[in-house]
């Protein structure tokens, strides 16, 4: 049974130019109907779950839901799921939608971890990204959440923004640390197909920073956050001791999880499945007590090994040589060439990325799989 639950709320006030996640413009009436359907799906999937260790509500911007919808969602959760394990309950939030009254409501509902998409403390960079908030609103959102009693707060930052400098990136890091969040995520801006960002780059309207500068920014985050007590535990994630994301650690360990909501993915047993992103179908199917799955597949042994390598190598602990052996692979032998080149190292029974390997992690993963004949 799965002890981890992901809930997708796809509504956004405005889609950011770089985002390729499934989201739709916010409409209050549609959001109410969607939440009603979501509550029905949670009921239909309750048999898959054991005592929950984590609930993660992502989007989109879940905080756009009105008080009634949010209350109904949590009533459904408490009716159908076992909260006896005192789960980590995370909600994603954007500063533009995190008013003080919303933070108070979230705390009252039981949310004990907030992930705030600040992205930058430079207003020009925020405009470039198409964000709806300014840096002052980002600080206010954090302070409102803290005042409401939410003590476990994560902050998202983006580097590699067109026009961003190493100095402005260092300032964003510094401003984030001043708030004393328990967790900081730093993501490299990656132009994705069919996004306005990619269109602007192809039209010559925006220019991405040079690779050398992006590497400098990444290393600056490693060094600065490390000096401030944040442990680098995954390629893009840093946490104060004991404040790592329980939910994401389960993903990286290939743990099982239930997904609810349009476009949400689930992994139970050896089966991966995902829901439709057609909101009308999603609502209609659930009105008939039918789970709105788009597709499901059974993970093969080869795919399981590939996932183990790809996910495990993202963490700073790395891949367990013993556990890899249980899967029938000699990871130490396969990594020997990469180790000689300085991209990976063996430490305490684990193969993990070095500082040099972190910046080319995808290439290292591909080379490792090639060495294993995958």
C-alpha positions in Angstrom: 0.0 0.0 0.0 1.1 3.5 -0.7 1.8 6.0 2.2 2.3 9.0 0.0 -0.4 11.0 -1.8 0.0 13.7 -4.4 -3.0 16.0 -5.3 -2.9 18.2 -8.4 -4.8 21.5 -8.6 -4.1 22.8 -12.1 -5.4 26.4 -11.9 -3.1 29.4 -12.3 -3.8 33.1 -12.3 -1.4 33.3 -15.2 0.9 30.8 -16.7 4.7 31.6 -16.5 6.6 31.8 -19.7 8.8 28.8 -18.9 6.2 26.4 -17.5 5.4 23.2 -19.3 3.5 21.6 -16.4 -0.2 21.0 -16.9 -2.2 24.0 -15.8 -5.2 26.1 -16.9 -6.5 29.6 -16.3 -8.3 30.0 -13.0 -12.1 30.1 -13.2 -14.0 30.0 -9.9 -17.0 27.9 -11.0 -14.8 25.4 -12.9 -12.5 25.2 -9.8 -15.5 24.4 -7.6 -16.7 21.6 -9.9 -13.1 20.3 -10.2 -12.7 20.1 -6.5 -15.9 18.2 -6.1 -14.6 15.7 -8.6 -11.3 15.5 -6.9 -12.9 14.7 -3.6 -14.7 11.8 -5.3 -11.5 10.5 -6.7 -9.9 10.6 -3.3 -12.7 8.4 -2.0 -12.3 5.9 -4.9 -8.6 5.5 -4.3 -8.6 5.2 -0.5 -8.2 1.4 -0.6 -4.7 1.9 -2.1 -3.4 3.9 0.9 -2.0 3.0 4.2 -1.3 5.5 7.1 -0.1 8.5 5.2 3.4 9.8 5.7 3.1 12.7 3.2 0.4 14.6 1.4 1.6 17.0 -1.3 -0.8 19.5 -3.0 0.8 20.9 -6.1 -0.2 22.7 -9.2 -0.9 25.2 -10.6 -1.6 27.3 -7.6 -3.7 25.4 -5.1 -4.1 28.5 -3.0 -6.4 30.0 -5.6 -9.2 27.6 -4.5 -11.8 29.4 -2.3 -12.3 28.7 1.4 -15.2 26.3 0.7 -13.3 24.2 -1.8 -10.2 23.9 0.3 -12.3 23.0 3.3 -14.1 20.3 1.3 -10.8 18.9 0.0 -9.5 18.5 3.5 -12.7 17.1 4.8 -12.5 14.4 2.1 -8.9 13.7 3.0 -9.7 13.2 6.7 -12.8 11.1 5.9 -11.0 8.7 3.6 -7.4 8.5 4.7 -5.5 7.6 7.8 -3.5 10.5 9.3 -2.3 8.7 12.4 1.3 8.8 11.2 1.2 12.7 11.5 2.1 13.2 7.8 4.0 16.0 6.3 1.3 18.0 4.5 2.8 20.3 1.9 1.1 22.9 -0.4 2.7 24.8 -3.2 2.0 28.5 -3.1 2.8 31.6 -5.2 3.4 35.0 -3.4 0.7 36.7 -5.5 -1.9 34.3 -4.0 -0.7 34.0 -0.4 -2.5 36.6 1.5 -2.4 36.6 5.3 -6.0 35.2 5.6 -5.1 32.4 3.1 -2.1 31.4 5.2 -4.2 31.3 8.4 -6.8 29.1 6.6 -4.0 26.7 5.4 -2.6 26.4 8.9 -6.1 25.7 10.3 -6.7 23.0 7.8 -3.5 21.2 8.9 -0.9 22.2 6.3 2.4 22.1 8.1 4.8 22.7 5.1 4.6 25.4 2.5 6.6 25.5 -0.7 6.7 29.1 -2.0 7.6 29.8 -5.6 9.6 33.0 -5.1 12.0 32.3 -8.0 14.0 35.6 -7.7 14.3 38.7 -5.5 15.0 40.8 -8.5 11.9 42.5 -9.9 13.2 42.7 -13.5 14.0 38.9 -13.5 10.5 38.2 -12.1 9.0 40.2 -15.0 11.2 38.3 -17.5 9.8 35.0 -16.1 6.2 36.3 -16.3 5.6 36.1 -12.6 2.6 37.9 -11.1 4.4 39.0 -7.9 7.3 41.3 -7.0 10.1 40.7 -4.5 8.3 42.6 -1.7 5.2 40.4 -2.1 7.4 37.3 -1.9 8.8 38.5 1.5 5.2 39.3 2.7 4.0 35.9 1.7 6.8 34.2 3.7 6.1 36.4 6.7 2.4 35.7 6.5 2.9 32.0 6.4 5.3 32.1 9.4 2.9 34.3 11.4 0.1 31.8 10.7 2.2 29.1 12.4 3.6 27.3 9.4 7.2 26.7 10.5 8.4 24.3 7.7 8.7 26.6 4.7 10.5 25.9 1.5 11.6 28.6 -1.0 12.1 28.0 -4.8 14.7 30.0 -6.7 15.6 30.0 -10.4 19.0 30.6 -11.9 20.0 31.0 -15.6 17.3 33.7 -16.2 18.0 35.9 -19.3 19.6 39.0 -18.1 20.5 37.5 -14.7 24.1 38.2 -13.4 26.1 36.3 -10.9 25.7 39.2 -8.6 21.9 39.3 -8.8 21.8 35.5 -8.2 24.0 35.8 -5.1 21.6 38.5 -3.9 18.6 36.3 -4.4 20.4 33.5 -2.4 21.2 36.0 0.3 17.7 37.4 0.6 16.2 33.9 0.7 18.6 32.8 3.5 17.7 36.0 5.5 14.1 34.6 5.8 15.5 31.4 7.4 13.5 28.9 5.4 13.9 25.3 6.4 14.4 24.3 2.7 15.6 25.9 -0.5 15.3 24.6 -4.0 17.4 26.1 -6.8 16.4 25.2 -10.4 18.2 26.0 -13.6 15.9 27.6 -16.1 15.5 25.2 -19.0 13.7 26.3 -22.1 11.0 23.7 -22.9 9.3 23.1 -26.3 6.1 24.9 -27.0 6.5 27.5 -24.1 6.6 31.3 -24.6 10.2 31.3 -23.3 11.3 29.0 -26.1 9.4 31.1 -28.6 11.1 34.3 -27.4 14.5 32.7 -27.5 13.9 31.4 -31.1 12.7 34.9 -32.1 15.8 36.5 -30.7 13.9 38.5 -28.1 15.6 36.8 -25.1 19.1 35.3 -24.8 20.0 32.6 -22.3 23.1 33.1 -20.2 26.3 31.4 -21.3 27.0 27.9 -20.0 30.0 29.1 -18.0 27.9 31.6 -16.1 25.2 29.0 -15.3 27.9 26.7 -13.9 29.2 29.6 -11.7 25.7 30.2 -10.5 25.2 26.6 -9.5 28.5 26.4 -7.7 27.7 29.7 -6.0 24.5 28.1 -4.6 26.4 25.0 -3.4 29.0 27.0 -1.6 26.8 29.8 -0.1 24.0 27.6 1.1 26.4 25.1 2.5 28.2 27.9 4.4 24.8 28.8 5.9 24.0 25.3 7.3 21.9 24.0 4.4 22.7 20.4 3.5 22.8 19.7 -0.2 20.9 16.4 -0.4 19.7 16.3 -4.1 20.9 18.0 -7.2 18.6 21.0 -6.8 17.6 20.8 -3.2 19.1 22.1 0.1 17.7 21.7 3.6 18.5 22.4 7.2 19.2 19.2 9.2 16.1 17.0 9.4 14.0 19.3 7.0 14.4 17.4 3.8 11.2 16.9 1.8 9.8 13.6 2.9 7.6 13.5 -0.2 10.4 14.0 -2.7 12.7 11.6 -0.9 10.1 8.9 -1.6 10.1 9.7 -5.3 13.8 9.5 -5.5 13.8 6.2 -3.7 11.2 4.8 -6.2 8.6 4.6 -3.4 5.0 4.0 -4.2 2.5 6.9 -4.3 -1.0 7.7 -5.2 -1.9 10.6 -7.5 -5.2 12.4 -7.6 -6.3 15.2 -9.9 -6.2 15.9 -13.6 -2.8 14.9 -15.0 -1.7 13.3 -11.7 0.6 10.2 -11.8 0.5 7.2 -9.5 3.0 4.4 -8.9 1.6 1.4 -7.0 3.1 -2.1 -7.2 4.8 -2.2 -10.5 2.1 -0.1 -12.2 2.5 3.5 -13.3 -0.6 5.4 -14.3 -1.7 8.9 -15.0 -5.0 10.7 -15.3 -6.4 12.6 -18.2 -5.6 16.3 -18.5 -9.1 16.9 -20.1 -10.9 18.7 -17.3 -14.3 18.0 -18.8 -13.6 14.3 -19.0 -12.1 14.3 -15.6 -15.3 15.7 -14.0 -17.6 13.6 -16.1 -15.8 10.3 -15.4 -15.8 10.9 -11.6 -19.5 11.8 -11.7 -19.9 8.2 -12.8 -17.5 7.0 -10.1 -15.0 6.1 -12.8 -11.3 6.9 -12.2 -10.2 9.1 -15.2 -7.1 7.3 -16.2 -5.5 8.2 -19.5 -2.9 5.4 -19.5 -1.2 2.8 -17.3 1.8 0.6 -17.8 3.6 -2.2 -15.9 7.2 -1.3 -15.3 9.6 -3.9 -16.7 12.8 -5.1 -14.9 14.9 -3.1 -17.3 12.9 0.1 -16.7 13.0 -0.5 -12.9 16.8 -0.6 -13.1 16.9 2.6 -15.3 14.7 4.4 -12.8 16.7 3.3 -9.9 19.9 4.7 -11.5 18.3 7.9 -12.7 16.6 8.7 -9.4 19.2 7.4 -7.1 22.0 9.4 -8.7 20.1 12.6 -8.3 20.5 12.3 -4.5 23.8 13.3 -2.9 23.9 10.0 -1.1 23.9 8.2 -4.4 23.3 4.6 -5.4 23.7 1.8 -2.9 26.2 -0.8 -4.3 24.5 -3.5 -2.3 20.9 -2.6 -3.4 22.1 -2.3 -7.0 23.5 -5.8 -6.6 20.1 -7.1 -5.5 18.8 -5.8 -8.8 21.5 -7.8 -10.6 23.8 -4.9 -11.6 27.4 -4.3 -10.6 27.2 -0.5 -10.3 30.8 -0.1 -9.0 32.3 -1.8 -12.0 30.1 0.1 -14.4 31.1 3.4 -12.8 34.8 2.7 -12.9 35.4 4.8 -16.0 33.4 7.7 -14.8 35.2 7.6 -11.5 38.6 7.8 -13.3 37.3 10.9 -15.1 36.3 12.5 -11.8 32.5 12.5 -12.4 31.5 9.9 -9.7 33.1 8.5 -6.6 32.5 5.6 -4.2 31.8 6.5 -0.6 30.7 4.3 2.2 29.1 1.7 -0.1 27.5 4.2 -2.4 28.3 5.5 -5.9 27.6 9.2 -6.1 28.2 12.3 -8.2 31.2 14.4 -7.5 31.1 18.2 -7.6 32.3 18.0 -11.2 29.7 15.4 -12.0 26.8 17.4 -10.6 26.8 19.9 -13.4 26.7 17.2 -16.1 24.5 14.8 -14.2 22.3 13.8 -17.1 25.3 13.0 -19.3 26.8 10.9 -16.4 23.5 9.0 -16.0 23.4 8.2 -19.7 27.1 7.0 -19.7 26.4 4.9 -16.6 23.4 3.2 -18.3 25.5 2.6 -21.4 28.2 1.0 -19.3 25.5 -1.3 -17.9 24.2 -2.2 -21.4 20.9 -0.6 -20.7 
